[in-house]
């Protein structure tokens, strides 16, 4: 079992920056692919960025060059640094941990943190 707790959301003006953190409890954190998802009102949840156990990252086109995902396995924490924020980045941001093994898929979600970007 993995418990994920996000922090760092809030209200920021357009063009500003915010940093999100997701602290994971439990074991085998380094084995998980960690992801940040977001869900805006009336929209489907979408993947924002992810980082594999080996450190490979990917991000949705709308945030490339502005958002950076990173992880610190020693601290069981994944981060999302968000720069040049836009009003369309407003959403609830969720942390996800996923690990697919030959016998089972492990998939955990945090409770979410609100990010609001004012114009």
Legacy VTK file of the C-alpha trace (Angstrom):
# vtk DataFile Version 3.0
C-alpha trace
ASCII
DATASET POLYDATA
POINTS 119 float
0.000 0.000 0.000
1.247 3.474 -0.925
-0.192 6.684 0.455
0.376 9.873 -1.524
0.061 13.350 -0.051
0.286 16.390 -2.314
1.185 19.877 -1.185
2.094 23.232 -2.679
-1.039 24.247 -4.525
-2.544 27.677 -4.259
-3.446 30.876 -6.041
-0.967 32.574 -8.335
-1.119 35.273 -10.966
-0.644 34.520 -14.625
3.065 34.253 -15.406
3.906 33.171 -11.888
5.357 29.949 -10.529
4.324 27.225 -8.134
5.984 24.050 -6.962
4.032 20.945 -6.077
5.299 18.090 -3.951
3.977 14.583 -3.485
5.263 12.588 -0.551
4.803 8.842 -0.686
4.665 6.480 2.248
5.250 2.766 1.943
7.936 0.740 0.284
9.409 0.398 -3.193
8.906 4.057 -4.131
11.837 3.908 -6.524
10.089 1.179 -8.544
7.067 3.310 -9.338
6.460 5.509 -12.323
5.238 8.755 -10.797
2.878 11.084 -12.556
1.098 14.373 -12.128
-2.415 14.589 -13.538
-4.859 17.456 -13.519
-8.573 17.882 -13.844
-10.251 21.173 -14.622
-13.977 21.705 -14.009
-16.031 19.955 -16.668
-12.999 18.302 -18.218
-11.457 14.859 -18.094
-8.416 14.166 -15.999
-5.270 14.431 -18.097
-1.665 13.410 -17.640
0.548 16.465 -17.190
3.944 14.852 -16.715
5.476 11.579 -15.613
8.827 10.213 -14.544
9.852 6.575 -14.618
11.861 4.673 -12.061
14.864 5.242 -14.290
14.319 8.984 -14.448
12.890 9.289 -17.969
10.337 12.051 -18.211
7.557 13.053 -20.511
5.066 15.881 -20.502
1.974 16.950 -22.355
2.700 19.445 -25.125
0.813 22.276 -23.413
3.277 22.362 -20.502
6.548 21.521 -22.234
9.156 24.152 -21.513
7.161 25.438 -18.525
6.714 22.484 -16.157
9.425 20.179 -14.849
8.878 16.882 -13.069
11.553 15.408 -10.848
11.886 12.852 -8.093
14.010 12.252 -5.023
13.952 8.552 -4.207
15.796 9.114 -0.927
12.900 11.306 0.214
10.121 9.274 -1.468
8.977 12.489 -3.102
8.078 13.634 -6.592
7.945 17.284 -7.574
6.316 19.393 -10.243
7.823 22.811 -10.813
5.415 24.996 -12.736
6.627 28.214 -14.335
4.973 30.744 -16.625
1.592 29.646 -15.398
-1.481 30.409 -17.453
-5.152 30.602 -16.458
-5.753 27.412 -18.432
-3.459 25.591 -15.996
-6.118 26.044 -13.327
-7.153 22.597 -12.104
-6.932 20.114 -9.295
-3.563 18.417 -9.580
-3.254 14.769 -8.577
-0.204 12.669 -7.869
-0.163 9.105 -9.181
2.080 6.141 -8.485
2.003 3.187 -10.846
4.011 -0.019 -10.951
3.247 -2.838 -13.343
4.648 -6.245 -12.461
4.054 -9.579 -14.234
1.511 -10.542 -11.586
-0.154 -7.274 -10.596
-0.523 -3.590 -11.356
-0.158 -1.199 -8.453
-1.943 2.134 -8.951
-2.355 4.794 -6.255
-3.677 8.358 -6.211
-3.310 11.307 -3.923
-6.212 13.444 -2.768
-5.373 16.333 -5.075
-4.305 19.933 -4.600
-5.952 22.965 -6.156
-3.959 25.244 -8.443
-5.655 28.462 -9.479
-4.062 30.883 -11.937
-5.653 34.303 -12.129
-5.464 36.431 -15.265
LINES 1 120
119 0 1 2 3 4 5 6 7 8 9 10 11 12 13 14 15 16 17 18 19 20 21 22 23 24 25 26 27 28 29 30 31 32 33 34 35 36 37 38 39 40 41 42 43 44 45 46 47 48 49 50 51 52 53 54 55 56 57 58 59 60 61 62 63 64 65 66 67 68 69 70 71 72 73 74 75 76 77 78 79 80 81 82 83 84 85 86 87 88 89 90 91 92 93 94 95 96 97 98 99 100 101 102 103 104 105 106 107 108 109 110 111 112 113 114 115 116 117 118
